[in-house]
Amino acid sequence: MSIRSRIVALPACLLLGLTLVCAALVPAPGQAQDTAAGPIQSVLQAHRALIEKSSRKTVGEAIDAITGSGLPQAQSVLESWQAKEMWQRETDGYFFRGREIDRDTVQLYDFDSGADLGPVPDDDLKQLKPNSGVRGLIGAALVRFQLTDPDPEKRRAALDAIARDAEASHLDAIAASIAGETDAAIKAAKERTLRLLTIRFSDVENERLAAIRSFKGDLGVDARAALNPLLATKVLFSPEPPVGNIAHQVSPGGAELSVAEAHAMMVTAGATPALPGAAERKATLIAHIDGGKVGGVPIGQLDTQAARDRAYAALAEAGVVAPFTPGQTEADAVASGRFWAVYDEPSAAITDAAAETLAAISTTVGVNQALDLTLDALSLASIYFLAAIGLAITFGVMGVINMAHGEFIMMGAYTGYVIQQIVPDYTLSILLAIPVAFAVTFAAGVAMERLVIRWLYHRPLETLLATFGISIALQQLAKNIFGTQARPLTAPAWLDGAWALNDVVGISYIRIAIFVLALVFLAIYLWIMNRTRLGLETRAVTQNPKMAGSMGINPDRVNMLTFGLGSGIAGIAGVAIGLFAKVTSELGQDYIVQSFMTVVVGGVGNVWGTLAGATLIGFLQKGIEWLNPSNTLAAQTYMIIFIIIFIQFRPRGIIALKGRAAGD
């Protein structure tokens, strides 16, 4: 009989049974195939109950088991669980990574093989949604994988996460990842983090001591954050030295322990009775009135506090109330007590090393703060020098009191703003603004000298009033053109940020650029005055204008060009100052006083004196601000007072110049 004939001969019921079995073995469309339990699935199933409960108090065991399995799929499981992308099939309890396709369908992936199991209805699936606490535990466990991730950005992110919320488990994870680290910067960061975690979490004292001492002189804030808790203390009351790592004995009434806190400690310990207040004693006396008396004292005699205290003391002697001594204060009560500051850290070797390291760090921080203050002072001095160098020419060389010098600074800043509106490239616009600002303010200075100043030589009061009026007029003109709102003068992108030597010392790139610009213009000024005909003629007119005129030099022309040069340099200073200051019509007024002080203190008519004056004022102002950081107005006041006293002893400045400007 053929096979076909035999099949046909089978009973109908048997055929029906075979059909049902085959149908059961073939998955219906949209239903995931069953998956054998692979290695990571076996780990999940072994801790299934803890994962399903997902409690922060108990789920740690399951997370540790996944992390410690050593399986490559462990990271994917934890990431899916943390992202709420882990699903459980309710029929057999298996776990999968899932992605919701729509409201009723989930795309499943096998954890072990990563195979796509296809979209399935969510009727038989349950999504695991860990709370924030469990996600935090998972995140801490993921750090171990992220520290060895091929992507360096993920490794850096892992170190940042550890820095924010370090745990003892991270210690071994970082130590294990250092050997295979290929990026030198990340490796250094890991080694530093390892030392910080060793201080906090290691159980080996010698390892902690070595890590603590390795931070001597370190300026990192993270190092101080790790060391300071080691010196945390709590104050205890004890007649005898308590057991523990004693820091020192404490006297009540200081910042460490108030009298009230000390008294409360003694009362709690039963070493002294509580002192009832006046109101409490009064209420007690009223409650113990007996036959018109309290404690044997007639009520009519209780009209003073001393009498009431005697009555209360009598009640205390009779044992009715707690012991009480009239006139005793909390300070009297704690005078006989002994209080101790005890370190939270039990090891004296650890606290001694931490104190020694923090002292070394404090010294290094102080030195670097002094260096940072010096850089700030040099930066401020360069700004004052740049603002005053033009005034050193017009006032120091020509003897003209130009109260409109600040407005030339303002004109230079506005010129830079206008150039940036025309040329949007910030680097190119600044490079163009410097010569254009010089040209604009040079022309304005020449016009001012020709129209006003030349008629007022040797008449300082009239010159002061005239230039002050021009100053007001220029401010109003700027308001009419640009308005009262501050205008931005944007620095190029390469000037953004700051040069940071370490966590303490740093200076912005704009300040560095201004410092360099000040040196450049110092060199240009010296070249003009010493290597050009204009400089020769200027020096000749300064020393003896009549003799210079007799030698064929035109003093009027020299005065015009000299005044224009000083005004042009002020315009360039305005561009530089506008990069970090608000460009308004009052910009120049913020620097005119300092500019005059710089020239007068340094010595009129001498560029080296101007440089010395700017340095002195810059260091003086920063020093006063450091001593009194909360009051900048007071700092300026003290600075002016100092300069007034200084001029009394050196009226011709630090470096005096003989000539017309000196009154010779």
C-alpha positions in Angstrom: 0.0 0.0 0.0 1.3 3.5 -0.9 1.9 6.2 1.7 -0.9 8.2 0.3 -3.2 5.3 0.6 -2.2 4.7 4.2 -2.9 8.4 5.1 -6.3 8.2 3.5 -7.0 5.1 5.5 -6.3 6.8 8.8 -9.3 7.4 10.9 -10.8 10.8 10.6 -10.3 11.5 14.3 -6.5 10.8 14.0 -6.2 13.2 11.1 -8.0 15.8 13.1 -5.5 15.4 16.0 -2.5 15.7 13.7 -3.9 18.8 12.2 -4.3 20.5 15.6 -0.8 19.5 16.7 0.7 21.0 13.6 -1.3 24.2 14.0 -0.1 24.5 17.5 3.6 24.2 16.4 3.3 26.9 13.7 3.1 30.4 15.2 0.3 32.6 14.2 1.1 35.8 12.4 2.2 38.6 14.9 3.1 36.1 17.7 6.7 35.8 18.9 8.3 32.5 18.8 9.3 30.9 22.1 12.9 31.4 23.1 15.1 29.0 25.0 16.6 30.5 28.2 20.0 31.8 27.3 22.7 32.8 29.8 21.4 36.3 30.5 17.8 35.1 30.5 18.8 32.5 33.1 20.2 35.2 35.3 17.0 37.2 35.0 14.9 34.2 35.7 16.9 33.4 38.8 16.1 36.8 40.2 12.7 37.1 38.6 10.8 37.8 41.9 13.1 40.8 42.8 12.9 42.2 39.3 9.1 42.0 39.3 8.9 43.6 42.7 11.3 46.3 41.7 11.8 47.7 45.1 14.8 49.9 45.8 15.4 48.1 49.1 15.6 44.6 47.5 16.4 45.0 43.8 20.1 45.6 44.4 20.8 41.9 44.6 19.3 41.4 41.1 21.2 44.3 39.7 24.5 43.0 41.2 23.8 39.6 39.7 23.3 41.0 36.2 26.4 43.3 36.5 28.6 40.5 38.0 27.5 37.9 35.4 30.3 39.0 33.1 28.0 38.5 30.1 28.2 41.0 27.2 24.4 41.3 27.2 24.3 42.7 30.8 24.8 46.3 29.7 21.9 46.0 27.2 19.6 44.5 29.8 20.4 47.3 32.3 20.0 50.1 29.8 16.7 48.7 28.6 15.4 48.3 32.2 16.5 51.8 33.1 14.8 53.2 29.9 11.6 51.4 30.7 12.0 49.2 27.6 12.1 45.8 29.3 8.9 43.7 29.0 7.9 40.5 30.6 5.9 37.7 29.0 3.3 36.7 31.6 2.8 33.2 30.4 6.4 32.1 31.2 8.0 35.1 32.9 10.6 35.6 30.2 12.1 39.1 29.8 12.6 40.9 26.5 13.6 44.3 25.2 10.6 45.9 23.6 9.6 49.0 21.6 6.0 50.0 21.4 4.8 50.2 17.8 1.3 51.4 18.7 -1.1 51.2 21.5 -1.6 47.5 21.3 1.6 46.1 19.7 5.2 45.8 20.9 8.3 44.9 18.9 10.3 42.4 20.9 14.0 41.6 20.8 15.7 38.7 22.5 18.3 39.7 25.2 20.7 36.9 24.5 20.8 36.8 20.7 19.5 40.2 20.0 17.1 38.6 17.4 14.0 40.4 16.3 11.1 38.4 17.6 8.6 40.4 15.6 5.6 42.5 16.7 3.3 40.9 19.2 0.1 42.0 20.9 0.7 43.4 24.4 -2.1 41.2 25.9 0.4 38.8 27.3 3.1 41.4 28.1 3.8 43.6 31.1 6.1 46.6 30.9 8.6 47.1 33.7 8.5 50.7 34.9 11.2 51.1 37.6 10.8 54.2 39.9 13.5 56.8 40.2 15.2 55.1 43.0 15.6 51.8 41.1 16.7 53.7 38.0 19.4 55.4 40.1 20.7 52.0 41.2 20.7 50.8 37.6 22.5 53.9 36.6 25.2 53.3 39.2 25.6 49.8 38.0 25.9 50.9 34.3 28.9 53.1 35.2 31.1 50.0 35.2 30.2 49.3 31.6 30.4 53.0 30.6 33.9 53.3 32.0 35.2 50.8 29.4 32.9 51.9 26.5 34.7 52.4 23.2 33.2 55.9 22.9 35.5 58.3 24.9 32.5 60.7 25.4 30.6 58.0 27.3 33.7 57.3 29.4 33.9 61.0 30.3 30.2 61.1 31.0 30.6 58.1 33.4 33.3 59.9 35.3 31.1 63.0 35.6 28.3 60.8 36.9 30.6 59.3 39.5 31.7 62.8 40.5 28.1 63.8 41.1 27.0 60.7 43.0 29.9 58.5 44.0 29.3 55.1 45.6 31.7 52.5 47.1 31.0 50.1 44.3 32.6 52.6 41.8 36.0 52.2 43.5 36.6 48.7 42.0 35.0 49.6 38.7 37.3 52.6 38.1 40.4 50.6 39.3 39.6 47.8 36.8 39.1 50.3 33.9 42.4 52.2 34.3 44.8 49.6 32.8 42.9 49.4 29.5 42.4 53.2 29.1 44.0 54.5 25.9 43.1 58.2 26.2 45.8 59.9 28.4 43.5 62.7 29.6 40.7 60.3 30.5 43.2 58.0 32.2 44.5 60.9 34.3 40.9 61.7 35.3 40.2 58.1 36.2 43.4 58.0 38.4 42.4 61.2 40.1 38.8 59.9 40.7 40.2 56.7 42.0 42.3 58.6 44.6 39.2 60.7 45.6 37.1 57.6 46.0 39.8 55.8 47.9 39.7 58.6 50.5 36.0 58.2 50.9 35.3 54.5 50.6 38.5 52.4 51.0 38.8 50.1 54.1 42.6 50.0 53.9 44.1 52.8 56.0 47.4 52.9 54.2 45.6 53.3 50.9 43.6 56.2 52.2 46.7 57.9 53.7 48.6 57.6 50.4 45.6 59.1 48.5 45.2 61.9 51.0 48.9 62.9 50.9 48.9 62.8 47.1 46.7 65.9 47.1 49.2 68.1 48.9 49.2 71.5 47.1 46.4 70.4 44.8 44.1 73.3 43.8 41.1 71.2 42.7 37.8 71.9 44.5 37.1 68.2 44.4 40.1 67.5 46.5 39.0 69.9 49.2 35.5 68.5 49.0 36.9 65.0 49.7 39.2 66.1 52.5 37.0 68.5 54.5 34.5 65.9 55.6 37.3 64.0 57.2 37.8 66.9 59.7 34.1 67.1 60.5 33.5 67.1 64.3 30.7 66.8 66.7 30.7 68.4 70.2 30.1 66.2 73.2 29.7 66.9 76.9 31.7 64.6 79.1 33.4 65.1 82.5 36.2 62.9 81.2 37.8 62.7 77.7 35.4 60.6 75.7 36.3 57.5 73.7 37.1 58.4 70.1 39.3 60.6 67.9 39.3 63.9 69.9 40.1 67.0 68.0 40.2 69.5 70.9 38.4 70.8 74.0 35.6 73.3 73.4 34.8 76.4 75.5 31.1 77.3 75.5 30.3 80.8 74.1 32.3 80.5 70.9 31.3 79.9 67.3 31.7 76.2 67.8 29.4 75.9 70.8 26.9 78.4 72.2 26.2 78.7 75.9 22.6 77.6 75.3 23.7 74.5 73.4 26.2 73.6 76.1 23.6 74.0 78.8 21.1 71.8 76.9 23.7 69.1 76.6 24.4 69.2 80.3 20.7 69.1 81.1 20.2 66.1 78.8 23.1 64.3 80.5 21.6 65.1 83.9 24.7 67.0 85.0 22.7 70.2 85.8 19.0 70.9 86.3 17.1 72.9 83.8 16.8 76.5 84.6 13.1 77.6 84.7 12.4 80.9 83.1 10.8 83.8 84.9 7.4 83.1 83.5 7.6 79.4 84.4 8.7 80.3 88.0 5.8 82.7 88.3 3.3 80.1 87.2 4.8 77.6 89.7 4.5 80.1 92.6 0.8 80.7 91.7 0.2 77.0 91.7 1.7 76.6 95.2 -0.1 79.4 97.1 -0.9 78.0 100.5 -2.6 80.1 103.2 -1.7 83.4 101.5 2.0 82.4 101.4 4.3 80.7 98.9 7.2 78.9 100.3 6.7 80.7 103.6 6.7 84.2 101.9 3.5 86.2 102.1 2.0 87.0 98.8 2.1 90.7 99.5 5.9 90.6 99.6 6.2 89.0 96.2 6.4 92.3 94.4 10.0 92.0 93.3 11.8 89.4 91.2 14.3 88.8 94.0 11.5 88.1 96.5 9.8 85.7 94.0 13.2 83.9 93.5 13.5 83.5 97.3 10.1 81.9 97.4 10.9 79.6 94.5 14.2 78.6 96.2 12.3 77.8 99.3 10.0 75.5 97.3 13.1 73.9 95.8 14.6 73.3 99.3 11.3 71.7 100.4 11.6 69.3 97.4 8.4 70.6 95.8 10.2 71.8 92.6 13.5 71.1 91.0 16.7 72.5 92.6 17.1 76.2 91.9 19.7 78.8 92.9 18.6 82.5 92.6 20.6 84.5 90.1 22.2 81.5 88.4 22.5 81.7 84.7 23.2 79.2 81.9 26.8 80.5 81.7 27.2 79.8 85.4 25.8 76.3 84.9 28.1 75.3 82.1 31.2 76.9 83.7 32.1 73.6 85.3 31.3 71.4 82.3 33.8 69.9 79.9 33.0 69.8 76.2 35.0 68.0 73.5 35.1 68.2 69.7 35.4 64.6 68.4 36.1 63.8 64.8 33.5 61.7 62.9 36.5 59.9 61.4 37.7 57.4 63.9 41.4 57.2 62.7 43.7 59.8 64.1 46.2 59.1 61.4 43.6 59.9 58.7 42.6 63.2 60.3 46.2 64.2 60.9 47.0 63.6 57.3 43.9 65.4 56.1 44.7 68.4 58.3 48.3 68.5 57.0 47.2 68.2 53.4 44.5 70.9 53.7 47.1 73.2 55.3 49.4 72.7 52.3 46.5 73.2 49.9 45.6 76.4 51.8 49.1 77.7 51.3 49.1 76.9 47.6 45.6 78.4 47.2 46.9 81.6 48.9 49.8 81.9 46.6 47.7 81.3 43.5 45.1 83.8 44.7 47.9 86.3 45.0 48.9 85.4 41.4 45.3 85.7 40.2 45.0 89.1 42.0 48.2 90.2 40.3 46.8 89.2 36.9 43.6 91.1 37.6 45.6 94.2 38.7 47.8 94.0 35.6 44.7 93.7 33.4 43.1 96.7 35.1 46.4 98.7 34.8 46.5 98.0 31.1 43.0 99.3 30.7 43.8 102.5 32.6 47.1 102.9 30.7 45.3 102.5 27.4 42.7 105.0 28.4 45.3 107.5 29.8 48.0 107.3 27.2 46.1 109.7 25.0 45.5 112.0 27.9 49.2 111.8 28.8 49.9 113.4 25.4 47.3 116.1 25.5 47.6 116.9 29.2 51.0 115.7 30.1 52.8 117.0 27.0 50.7 120.0 25.9 49.4 121.0 29.4 45.8 121.1 28.1 43.1 119.9 30.6 40.8 118.1 28.3 37.7 117.1 30.1 36.3 115.7 26.9 38.9 113.0 26.7 36.4 110.4 28.0 34.1 111.3 25.2 36.8 110.5 22.6 36.9 107.1 24.3 33.1 106.9 23.9 33.3 108.0 20.2 35.8 105.1 19.6 33.5 102.6 21.2 30.5 103.8 19.1 32.7 103.7 16.0 33.4 100.1 16.6 29.6 99.4 17.1 28.8 101.1 13.7 31.5 99.1 11.9 30.0 95.9 13.3 26.6 96.9 11.9 28.2 97.2 8.5 30.6 94.3 8.7 29.0 91.3 10.5 32.2 89.3 10.7 33.4 90.2 14.3 37.1 89.5 13.7 37.2 91.6 10.5 35.0 94.3 12.0 37.3 94.8 15.1 40.4 94.9 12.9 38.7 97.6 10.8 37.3 99.4 13.8 40.7 100.1 15.3 42.1 102.3 12.4 38.7 103.8 11.7 38.2 104.8 15.3 41.7 106.3 15.3 40.8 108.3 12.2 37.5 109.5 13.5 38.7 110.6 16.9 42.0 112.0 15.4 39.9 114.2 13.1 37.6 115.2 16.0 40.7 116.1 18.1 42.2 118.2 15.3 38.9 120.0 14.9 38.6 120.6 18.6 42.2 121.9 18.8 41.8 124.2 15.9 38.4 125.6 16.8 38.7 125.8 20.6 41.9 124.7 22.3 44.3 126.9 20.2 42.7 130.1 21.5 42.9 129.0 25.2 46.6 128.0 25.6 48.0 129.1 29.0 44.5 129.7 30.2 43.8 126.4 32.1 40.5 127.5 33.8 38.9 128.5 30.5 40.2 125.4 28.8 38.7 123.2 31.5 35.3 124.9 31.2 35.3 124.8 27.4 36.3 121.1 27.2 33.7 120.3 29.9 31.0 122.0 27.8 32.2 120.0 24.8 32.0 116.9 26.9 28.4 117.5 27.7 27.6 118.3 24.1 29.2 115.1 22.8 27.3 113.0 25.3 24.0 114.6 24.2 24.9 114.1 20.6 25.6 110.4 21.2 22.2 110.1 23.0 20.4 111.7 20.0 22.1 109.4 17.5 22.2 106.1 19.4 19.7 106.5 22.2 20.2 105.8 25.8 20.1 102.0 25.5 23.5 100.3 25.8 24.8 99.1 22.4 26.7 95.8 22.1 30.3 95.7 20.8 30.8 91.9 20.3 34.2 90.4 20.6 35.3 87.7 18.1 34.7 84.1 19.0 38.4 83.5 19.5 38.3 86.0 22.4 35.5 84.1 24.2 36.3 82.3 27.4 39.3 82.6 29.6 42.8 81.3 30.0 42.7 79.1 33.1 46.0 78.1 34.6 44.3 76.1 37.3 41.1 76.2 39.4 42.2 79.5 41.0 44.2 81.5 38.4 42.4 82.6 35.3 42.0 85.7 33.1 39.7 86.3 30.1 41.1 86.4 26.6 39.7 89.9 26.1 41.7 91.2 29.1 44.8 89.5 27.6 44.1 91.1 24.3 43.8 94.5 25.9 47.0 94.0 27.8 48.8 93.1 24.6 47.2 96.1 22.8 48.5 98.4 25.6 52.0 97.1 25.1 51.7 97.6 21.4 50.7 101.2 21.8 53.4 101.8 24.3 55.9 100.6 21.7 54.2 102.8 19.0 54.2 105.8 21.2 57.9 105.3 22.0 58.7 104.9 18.3 56.8 108.0 17.4 58.3 110.1 20.1 61.9 108.8 19.6 62.1 107.8 16.0 59.9 110.2 14.0 60.1 113.9 13.1 56.8 114.5 14.8 58.2 113.1 18.0 61.3 115.2 17.8 59.3 118.3 17.1 56.9 117.5 19.9 59.7 117.1 22.4 61.3 120.3 21.2 58.0 122.2 21.6 57.5 120.6 25.0 60.9 121.6 26.3 61.0 125.2 24.9 58.4 126.3 22.4 60.0 129.6 21.6 63.4 128.1 20.8 61.6 125.4 18.8 59.9 128.1 16.8 63.1 129.9 16.1 64.5 126.6 14.7 61.8 126.5 12.0 59.3 124.3 13.9 55.7 125.4 13.7 54.4 125.0 17.3 50.7 125.4 16.2 51.0 122.5 13.7 52.8 120.4 16.3 50.2 121.1 18.9 47.4 120.2 16.4 49.0 116.9 15.4 49.9 116.0 19.0 46.4 116.7 20.2 45.0 114.7 17.3 47.3 111.8 18.2 46.2 111.8 21.8 42.6 111.9 20.8 43.1 109.1 18.2 44.7 106.8 20.8 41.7 107.5 23.1 39.4 106.3 20.2 41.3 103.0 20.0 41.1 102.6 23.7 37.3 103.0 23.3 37.2 100.1 20.9 39.1 97.9 23.4 37.1 99.0 26.4 33.8 98.6 24.5 34.5 94.8 24.1 33.8 94.2 27.8 32.0 97.4 29.0 28.6 98.7 28.1 28.7 101.1 25.2 26.7 104.1 26.3 27.0 107.9 26.1 28.4 107.9 29.7 31.1 105.3 28.9 33.9 107.9 28.9 32.8 109.3 32.3 33.7 106.0 33.9 37.4 106.4 32.9 38.1 110.1 32.8 38.8 110.4 36.5 41.1 107.3 36.5 42.9 108.6 33.4 43.6 112.0 35.1 44.7 110.2 38.3 47.0 107.9 36.2 48.7 110.8 34.5 49.1 113.0 37.6 50.3 110.1 39.9 52.7 108.9 37.2 54.1 112.3 36.4 52.8 114.5 33.6 54.6 114.4 30.3 56.3 111.1 30.7 54.9 107.9 29.2 56.9 105.8 31.7 55.3 107.8 34.5 51.9 107.1 32.9 52.7 103.4 32.9 53.9 103.5 36.5 50.8 105.4 37.5 48.4 103.0 35.8 50.2 100.1 37.5 50.1 101.7 40.9 46.4 102.6 40.6 45.5 99.2 39.1 47.2 97.3 41.9 45.9 99.7 44.6 42.3 99.3 43.4 42.4 95.5 43.2 44.1 95.3 46.6 41.4 97.5 48.2 38.6 95.5 46.5 40.2 92.3 47.8 40.2 93.6 51.3 36.7 95.0 51.0 35.0 92.9 48.3 31.4 93.9 49.1 31.8 97.6 48.6 33.4 98.8 45.4 32.4 102.4 46.1 34.4 102.3 49.3 37.4 100.9 47.3 37.3 103.9 45.0 37.0 106.3 47.9 40.0 104.8 49.7 42.0 104.9 46.4 41.3 108.6 45.9 42.3 109.4 49.5 45.5 107.5 49.0 46.3 109.4 45.8 45.6 112.7 47.6 48.0 111.8 50.3 50.5 110.5 47.7 50.4 113.8 45.8 51.1 115.7 49.0 54.5 114.0 49.2 55.2 113.7 45.5 53.3 116.6 43.8 55.1 116.0 40.5 54.3 112.3 40.4 56.4 109.1 40.3 58.5 110.2 37.4 58.6 114.0 36.9 59.5 115.5 33.5 61.1 118.9 33.2 59.7 121.2 30.6 56.6 123.2 29.9 54.2 120.5 31.3 56.1 120.6 34.6 55.9 124.3 34.8 59.6 125.0 34.2 
